[in-house]
Amino acid sequence: MSGKKGSEVASVLKMGETARKDTDKKYDIKINDLEKKTQSTYEKAQNLEHTILEKKIQGTKEAQQMFASQLKQEEERLADIKKQAIVNFKAKDIKGRLAEVKSKLALADNKAADIRARIAYKHDYCDNEYREATAVKNTYSACRADYENIYNTAVQNINGATAELNRLNKLNSEAQQIAEQIGKMNIIAKEKQESDSFRQKISDTVAGIDKKIAEKFLAAEYSDIEKGAQRFYAMTDKEVLNSFSQYYEKVTAFVGSLNEKYAQWKQEKADAEGLKQQVLEMTAEQFEDPYECALGNEDSEQLPLFQFLKKYVETDFETKYNAGMNKIEKLLAEEKFVEAKQVLSEAQNTVIEANSFAANLSERIKAKSGLALELYNIMSDMGYDVGDEIIDGNPDKGFRITCQAGDEIIDFNTVNIDEDGRVIVDIDHTEAVGGTCKNAWPKIVKKLREAGIPMTDVTKNGNSILYSQNVQGTKTNKQQRAKLN
């Protein structure tokens, strides 16, 4: 036995090289882009932390006398906000892991180059090189999986940084509300000598309340505030002076409570809609036509994720995604933003899974298309008139390549790669009477081997065309099988 062939080793290395190039192209830019977004978001969160910690809000002497309890309450709220305004998010390591993967890829590249050099003039007995080439290919596959895991970590990082920024935005909004409330108290305290100014202040405060928002979140309390304001306007000046602080405290407390509820509602809405936009952007990711790409067409069609999948295979990703998005739209319409975020996270996971599936599908089609293109070029170079056909119009199902020279027809009616990465070539060969099939096939097989297509024999009527010594020239339409390792 001559062991593994050099062409077999070259084929394994070529498959690994294909996975290597596609991995670099797909993930490097995306991961770096996510890292930049994460860093930018993290810096914004740090700036907000600094802004909140630097806030200094103080009531005037008059305000201290009039609103002592409320000022104390607001100061305690601010102190509590400052305690919470610490950026707790820490991104998981990406650069270190990327460096490790690139180091592994560099070692694999060097190993692949070494193997190619060793088999350059070595046809047989390449078992060691075959094992080493398989290990290199496995390293490329493992690195592709590492890239995918790093990408998922990068997605987690941007989500974590965004959540931290949203939390600090909410705290800053609350701190600003406190500053505005104290500012209002300072103004009112300064004008406390004039009962008319008190009435006007109450009127302005109540009028400044958004009626729709108040009735949406605190309808009963708002009705009580409006009735109380009417009673306050009808009081004597002395009664106004005696009751202003208590009543204004009630009004501002209501405004504070309403603002808090409204701010929470807006933040929850923004969080849900922001996550929805992220998911929509992920589904809009463009995939190039892998068949056209294998042919070297740089202007190949670009399709978004679900259209790309639908073009080649049947999956339940889009159905699952659409069901989730329909549920999300209903929850958003009902303003159930927290529940919507939970369903959006599930939809995001579905899209991540679909993206990974689509990437693997694209790589598979490129490999099959590349195999068919090699076979097409080889037969064309050998003088055959060559025609090609995509089986069922789907390159994932393989190709048919028809070659004719005079009366001789070689029909590669199945050119494919199975799920285990093995090359499949079925041949229907019609030879002219007195043909020289025995002489032509060794040349064809040699060319295929040189191109990395591991063909070892071709049989006709149960006999080897390459190695049999007694083949008669007869006309036959019986199918032949290319033996492949």
Stockholm file with secondary structure:
# STOCKHOLM 1.0

chainA/1-485         MSGKKGSEVASVLKMGETARKDTDKKYDIKINDLEKKTQSTYEKAQNLEHTILEKKIQGTKEAQQMFASQLKQEEERLADIKKQAIVNFKAKDIKGRLAEVKSKLALADNKAADIRARIAYKHDYCDNEYREATAVKNTYSACRADYENIYNTAVQNINGATAELNRLNKLNSEAQQIAEQIGKMNIIAKEKQESDSFRQKISDTVAGIDKKIAEKFLAAEYSDIEKGAQRFYAMTDKEVLNSFSQYYEKVTAFVGSLNEKYAQWKQEKADAEGLKQQVLEMTAEQFEDPYECALGNEDSEQLPLFQFLKKYVETDFETKYNAGMNKIEKLLAEEKFVEAKQVLSEAQNTVIEANSFAANLSERIKAKSGLALELYNIMSDMGYDVGDEIIDGNPDKGFRITCQAGDEIIDFNTVNIDEDGRVIVDIDHTEAVGGTCKNAWPKIVKKLREAGIPMTDVTKNGNSILYSQNVQGTKTNKQQRAKLN
#=GR chainA/1-485 SS CCCSCHHHHHHHHHHHHHHHHHHHHHHHHHHHHHHHHHHHHHHHHHHHHHHHHTCCCCCCHHHHHHSHHHHHHHHHHHHHHHHHCSCCCCCCCCHHHHHHHHHHHHHHHHHHHHHHHHHTTCCSCCHHHHHHHHHHHHHHHHHHHHHHHHHHHHHHHHHHHHHHHHHHHHHHHHHHHHHHHHHHHHHHHHTTTCHHHHHHHHHHHHHTSCHHHHHHHCHHHHHHHHHHHHHHHTSCHHHHHHHHHHHHHHHHHHHHHHHHHHHHHHHHHHHHHHHHHHHHHHHTCEEECHHHHHTTCTTCCEEEHHHHHHHHCCCSHHHHHHHHHHHHHHHHHTTCHHHHHHHHHHHHHHHHHHHHHHHHHHHHHHHHHHHHHHHHHHHHHTTCEEEEEEGGGCGGGCEEEEEEETTEEEEEEEEEECTTSCEEEEEEEECCTTCCHHHHHHHHHHHHHHTTCCEEEEEETTEETTTCSCCCCCCCCCEEEEEEC
#=GC SS_cons         CCCSCHHHHHHHHHHHHHHHHHHHHHHHHHHHHHHHHHHHHHHHHHHHHHHHHTCCCCCCHHHHHHSHHHHHHHHHHHHHHHHHCSCCCCCCCCHHHHHHHHHHHHHHHHHHHHHHHHHTTCCSCCHHHHHHHHHHHHHHHHHHHHHHHHHHHHHHHHHHHHHHHHHHHHHHHHHHHHHHHHHHHHHHHHTTTCHHHHHHHHHHHHHTSCHHHHHHHCHHHHHHHHHHHHHHHTSCHHHHHHHHHHHHHHHHHHHHHHHHHHHHHHHHHHHHHHHHHHHHHHHTCEEECHHHHHTTCTTCCEEEHHHHHHHHCCCSHHHHHHHHHHHHHHHHHTTCHHHHHHHHHHHHHHHHHHHHHHHHHHHHHHHHHHHHHHHHHHHHHTTCEEEEEEGGGCGGGCEEEEEEETTEEEEEEEEEECTTSCEEEEEEEECCTTCCHHHHHHHHHHHHHHTTCCEEEEEETTEETTTCSCCCCCCCCCEEEEEEC
//
